[in-house]
């Protein structure tokens, strides 16, 4: 792992990040993988810009094989948590409805932003959707009711994601990305619960 500081923020680059990106792009013949990677960077940039706007810069940015993680010094506000998905949805609208559609890559980039935005709103694992739901539940419900609702919601969405991945596999529309994401979510969730 290589680490350095940029304006007081530690940036850590794990070699697994480059390995995963390299393998992903090597098997991507359509160019959609590069669009997804750019959409992920835009998502994280949305979080980062709102953190800086709130004058609460992150403590560390970690690039690993599991994704990009921004560790904060403070508890993230709902605005910070929603900023990444908001950027993705705005880029989707711009590239699919506003800008001229003179290139397939504009549509691919717009579609990638829509997928990344929706995916990050899922209420499971360490995704933004779960953290936003936690904030809402903790404000609106008693602690035990909030915890129960969060657990039921997370299990339901993990099962739905697994069912969608299995449906893709059994119908012959094998989508390695969907299966990989499902396995990744199960493993991350399992690891977090055993800590």
C-alpha positions as CSV (number, residue, x, y, z in Angstrom):
1,X,0.0,0.0,0.0
2,X,1.2,3.5,-0.9
3,X,0.1,6.4,1.3
4,X,0.7,10.1,1.1
5,X,-1.0,13.3,2.3
6,X,-2.8,15.9,0.2
7,X,-3.8,19.0,2.1
8,X,-3.9,17.1,5.4
9,X,-5.9,14.2,3.9
10,X,-4.2,10.8,3.9
11,X,-4.6,9.1,0.5
12,X,-4.0,5.3,0.6
13,X,-3.6,3.4,-2.7
14,X,-3.8,-0.4,-2.2
15,X,-2.3,-2.5,-5.0
16,X,-5.6,-4.5,-5.1
17,X,-7.4,-1.4,-6.4
18,X,-5.2,-1.4,-9.5
19,X,-5.5,-5.2,-9.9
20,X,-9.3,-5.1,-9.8
21,X,-9.5,-2.1,-12.1
22,X,-7.1,-3.8,-14.5
23,X,-8.9,-7.1,-14.6
24,X,-12.3,-5.3,-14.9
25,X,-11.1,-3.2,-17.8
26,X,-9.3,-6.1,-19.5
27,X,-12.6,-8.0,-19.8
28,X,-14.6,-4.9,-20.8
29,X,-14.9,-4.9,-24.6
30,X,-17.7,-2.3,-24.7
31,X,-16.1,0.6,-22.9
32,X,-18.8,0.5,-20.3
33,X,-16.3,-0.5,-17.5
34,X,-14.4,2.8,-18.0
35,X,-17.7,4.7,-17.9
36,X,-18.6,2.9,-14.6
37,X,-15.2,3.7,-13.1
38,X,-15.6,7.4,-14.0
39,X,-19.1,7.4,-12.5
40,X,-17.7,6.0,-9.3
41,X,-15.1,8.8,-9.2
42,X,-17.8,11.4,-9.8
43,X,-19.9,9.8,-6.9
44,X,-17.0,10.1,-4.5
45,X,-16.2,13.6,-5.7
46,X,-19.8,14.6,-4.8
47,X,-19.2,13.4,-1.2
48,X,-15.9,15.1,-1.0
49,X,-17.1,18.5,-2.3
50,X,-20.0,18.6,0.2
51,X,-17.5,17.6,3.0
52,X,-15.3,20.5,2.0
53,X,-18.3,22.8,1.7
54,X,-19.4,21.9,5.3
55,X,-15.7,22.5,6.4
56,X,-15.4,18.9,7.5
57,X,-12.7,17.5,5.3
58,X,-12.2,13.7,5.4
59,X,-9.5,12.0,7.4
60,X,-8.5,9.5,4.8
61,X,-9.3,8.3,1.3
62,X,-8.7,4.6,0.7
63,X,-8.6,3.1,-2.8
64,X,-8.7,-0.7,-2.4
65,X,-9.9,-3.7,-4.4
66,X,-13.2,-3.4,-2.5
67,X,-13.8,0.1,-3.8
68,X,-13.2,3.7,-2.7
69,X,-13.8,4.6,0.9
70,X,-13.7,8.0,2.4
71,X,-13.1,7.9,6.2
72,X,-14.4,11.0,8.0
73,X,-13.3,12.7,11.2
74,X,-17.0,13.5,12.0
75,X,-20.3,11.8,11.6
76,X,-21.4,12.3,8.0
77,X,-24.4,14.5,7.5
78,X,-27.4,13.4,5.4
79,X,-26.2,16.0,2.8
80,X,-22.8,14.4,2.5
81,X,-24.3,10.9,2.3
82,X,-26.8,11.9,-0.4
83,X,-24.3,14.0,-2.4
84,X,-22.7,11.2,-4.3
85,X,-26.0,9.8,-5.6
86,X,-27.2,13.3,-6.4
87,X,-24.2,13.9,-8.6
88,X,-24.8,10.5,-10.3
89,X,-28.4,11.3,-11.0
90,X,-27.6,14.9,-12.3
91,X,-24.9,13.4,-14.6
92,X,-27.4,10.8,-15.8
93,X,-30.0,13.6,-16.6
94,X,-27.4,15.7,-18.4
95,X,-25.8,13.0,-20.5
96,X,-29.1,11.2,-21.4
97,X,-31.5,14.1,-21.8
98,X,-29.8,17.5,-22.1
99,X,-26.5,17.0,-24.0
100,X,-26.7,16.0,-27.7
101,X,-26.6,12.3,-28.1
102,X,-23.9,12.3,-30.8
103,X,-21.8,9.6,-29.1
104,X,-22.7,6.2,-27.6
105,X,-20.2,6.9,-24.8
106,X,-22.4,9.8,-23.6
107,X,-25.3,7.4,-23.2
108,X,-23.1,4.8,-21.6
109,X,-21.7,7.3,-19.2
110,X,-25.2,8.5,-18.4
111,X,-26.4,5.0,-17.8
112,X,-23.4,4.1,-15.7
113,X,-24.2,7.1,-13.4
114,X,-27.8,5.9,-13.1
115,X,-26.7,2.4,-12.1
116,X,-24.1,3.7,-9.6
117,X,-26.5,6.1,-8.1
118,X,-29.3,3.5,-7.6
119,X,-26.8,0.9,-6.4
120,X,-25.4,3.2,-3.7
121,X,-29.0,4.0,-2.5
122,X,-29.5,0.3,-1.6
123,X,-30.0,0.0,2.2
124,X,-27.3,-2.7,2.8
125,X,-23.7,-3.1,3.8
126,X,-21.8,0.1,4.0
127,X,-23.7,1.8,1.1
128,X,-25.0,5.4,1.4
129,X,-28.6,4.1,1.3
130,X,-28.2,2.2,4.6
131,X,-26.5,5.1,6.3
132,X,-29.3,7.5,5.2
133,X,-31.9,5.1,6.4
134,X,-30.1,4.7,9.7
135,X,-30.2,8.5,10.2
136,X,-33.9,8.7,9.3
137,X,-34.9,5.8,11.5
138,X,-32.9,7.0,14.5
139,X,-34.7,10.4,14.3
140,X,-38.2,9.0,13.8
141,X,-38.3,5.7,15.7
142,X,-37.3,4.4,19.1
143,X,-33.9,2.7,19.1
144,X,-35.1,-0.9,19.1
145,X,-37.7,-0.3,16.4
146,X,-35.1,1.5,14.3
147,X,-32.6,-1.4,14.7
148,X,-35.2,-4.0,13.8
149,X,-36.4,-2.1,10.7
150,X,-32.8,-1.6,9.6
151,X,-32.0,-5.3,10.0
152,X,-35.2,-6.5,8.2
153,X,-34.6,-4.0,5.4
154,X,-31.0,-5.0,4.9
155,X,-31.8,-8.8,4.8
156,X,-34.7,-8.2,2.4
157,X,-32.5,-6.2,0.0
158,X,-29.6,-8.7,0.2
159,X,-32.1,-11.5,-0.7
160,X,-33.5,-9.5,-3.6
161,X,-30.0,-8.7,-4.9
162,X,-29.1,-12.4,-4.7
163,X,-32.3,-13.4,-6.4
164,X,-31.7,-11.0,-9.2
165,X,-28.1,-12.3,-9.7
166,X,-29.4,-15.9,-9.7
167,X,-32.1,-15.0,-12.2
168,X,-29.5,-13.6,-14.5
169,X,-27.4,-16.7,-14.2
170,X,-30.3,-19.2,-14.8
171,X,-31.8,-17.3,-17.7
172,X,-28.5,-17.4,-19.5
173,X,-27.9,-13.6,-19.3
174,X,-24.8,-14.3,-17.2
175,X,-23.6,-11.0,-15.8
176,X,-20.3,-11.4,-14.0
177,X,-20.5,-7.9,-12.6
178,X,-23.9,-8.6,-10.9
179,X,-22.7,-11.9,-9.5
180,X,-19.5,-10.3,-8.3
181,X,-21.3,-7.4,-6.6
182,X,-23.7,-9.8,-4.9
183,X,-20.9,-11.9,-3.5
184,X,-19.0,-8.7,-2.5
185,X,-22.0,-7.4,-0.6
186,X,-22.5,-10.7,1.2
187,X,-18.8,-10.9,2.2
188,X,-18.7,-7.2,3.4
189,X,-21.9,-7.7,5.4
190,X,-20.6,-10.9,6.9
191,X,-17.2,-9.3,7.8
192,X,-18.9,-6.2,9.3
193,X,-21.1,-8.4,11.5
194,X,-18.3,-10.5,12.8
195,X,-16.2,-7.5,13.9
